[in-house]
Amino acid sequence: MLVYASKTQNVARFIQKVKYTDVLEVKTGMEEIEKPFILVTYTTGFGEVPQEVQVFLEKNHHLLRGVCASGNRNWGMNFAKAGTMIAQRYHVPLIHRFELAGLRQDIQIFEEGVDQIGLFREE
């Protein structure tokens, strides 16, 4: 399953481009799931994990298998830093970091990384 959070709809546009269809959007953080997932999130503030994502992970982190993050390269070292922070905190792979809604190459890198983790059968 893919779980994502999108503030400006960049991550939502990214998710629409990928080949996976088992998707859940985190809106409040109160969402609960019962199967392993890959998280795709935006980065907020000065490289911070969004509040709703933090709340969601407090309850569901035991099912997290990998993370990918969106950001803006204008933030320099804080570019897509939420992904790095989540990967380190929960000891999961950082699959990819992409800018805004991502490019075709970003989709390819992400899908290859997700396929290596092996959560999805051919959809």
C-alpha positions as CSV (number, residue, x, y, z in Angstrom):
1,M,0.0,0.0,0.0
2,L,1.1,3.6,-0.7
3,V,0.3,6.1,2.0
4,Y,0.8,9.8,1.2
5,A,0.4,13.3,2.5
6,S,0.1,16.3,0.2
7,K,-0.3,19.9,1.3
8,T,0.0,21.7,-2.1
9,Q,-1.1,18.7,-4.2
10,N,2.4,18.1,-5.5
11,V,2.6,14.7,-3.8
12,A,-0.9,13.9,-4.9
13,R,0.1,14.6,-8.5
14,F,3.2,12.4,-8.0
15,I,1.0,9.6,-6.7
16,Q,-1.4,9.8,-9.7
17,K,1.6,9.1,-12.0
18,V,2.8,5.9,-10.4
19,K,1.6,2.4,-11.3
20,Y,0.3,1.4,-7.9
21,T,-3.4,1.7,-7.1
22,D,-3.6,0.6,-3.5
23,V,-3.4,4.2,-2.0
24,L,-4.4,6.0,1.1
25,E,-4.1,9.8,1.7
26,V,-3.2,11.0,5.2
27,K,-5.3,14.0,5.9
28,T,-5.6,14.2,9.7
29,G,-3.1,11.6,10.9
30,M,-5.9,9.7,12.6
31,E,-6.1,7.2,9.7
32,E,-5.2,3.6,10.7
33,I,-4.1,0.8,8.4
34,E,-3.5,-2.9,8.9
35,K,-1.0,-3.7,6.2
36,P,2.6,-2.8,5.3
37,F,3.0,0.5,3.5
38,I,5.4,2.9,1.7
39,L,5.0,6.5,2.8
40,V,5.3,9.5,0.4
41,T,5.3,12.8,2.1
42,Y,6.0,16.5,1.6
43,T,8.5,18.4,3.7
44,T,7.3,21.4,5.7
45,G,8.9,24.4,7.5
46,F,12.7,24.2,7.6
47,G,12.9,20.5,6.6
48,E,10.3,19.1,9.1
49,V,8.0,16.2,9.0
50,P,4.4,17.4,8.6
51,Q,2.3,17.2,11.8
52,E,-0.3,14.9,10.4
53,V,2.4,12.5,9.2
54,Q,4.0,12.4,12.7
55,V,0.6,11.6,14.2
56,F,0.0,8.9,11.6
57,L,3.4,7.3,12.1
58,E,3.0,7.2,15.9
59,K,0.2,4.7,15.4
60,N,1.3,2.9,12.3
61,H,5.1,3.0,12.1
62,H,5.4,-0.7,12.8
63,L,4.0,-1.3,9.2
64,L,6.3,1.3,7.5
65,R,8.6,-0.3,5.0
66,G,10.1,2.7,3.1
67,V,9.7,6.4,2.6
68,C,9.9,8.9,-0.2
69,A,9.8,12.7,0.2
70,S,9.0,15.8,-1.9
71,G,10.6,19.1,-1.4
72,N,12.0,22.2,-3.1
73,R,15.7,22.4,-4.0
74,N,15.7,26.1,-3.0
75,W,15.8,24.8,0.6
76,G,19.3,23.5,0.1
77,M,20.3,20.9,2.8
78,N,16.7,20.9,4.0
79,F,15.5,19.6,0.6
80,A,13.0,16.8,1.2
81,K,14.5,16.4,4.6
82,A,11.3,14.9,6.0
83,G,12.1,11.6,4.2
84,T,15.6,11.5,5.6
85,M,14.3,12.1,9.1
86,I,11.6,9.4,8.9
87,A,14.0,6.9,7.4
88,Q,16.5,7.4,10.2
89,R,13.9,7.4,13.0
90,Y,12.1,4.3,11.9
91,H,15.1,2.4,10.3
92,V,13.5,2.1,6.8
93,P,15.0,2.8,3.4
94,L,14.8,6.3,1.9
95,I,13.6,5.3,-1.5
96,H,13.9,8.7,-3.2
97,R,13.6,12.5,-2.8
98,F,12.0,14.5,-5.6
99,E,11.2,18.1,-6.3
100,L,7.7,19.4,-6.3
101,A,5.5,16.8,-8.2
102,G,8.4,14.9,-9.7
103,L,9.6,14.2,-13.2
104,R,9.3,11.0,-15.3
105,Q,12.7,10.0,-14.0
106,D,11.6,10.4,-10.4
107,I,8.6,8.1,-11.0
108,Q,10.9,5.5,-12.5
109,I,13.4,5.7,-9.6
110,F,10.6,5.5,-7.1
111,E,8.9,2.5,-8.7
112,E,12.1,0.6,-8.9
113,G,12.8,1.2,-5.2
114,V,9.3,0.2,-4.2
115,D,9.5,-2.9,-6.4
116,Q,12.7,-3.9,-4.6
117,I,11.0,-3.7,-1.3
118,G,8.4,-6.1,-2.7
119,L,5.1,-5.0,-1.2
120,F,3.2,-4.9,-4.5
121,R,2.4,-7.7,-6.9
122,E,1.9,-6.6,-10.5
123,E,-1.2,-4.4,-10.5
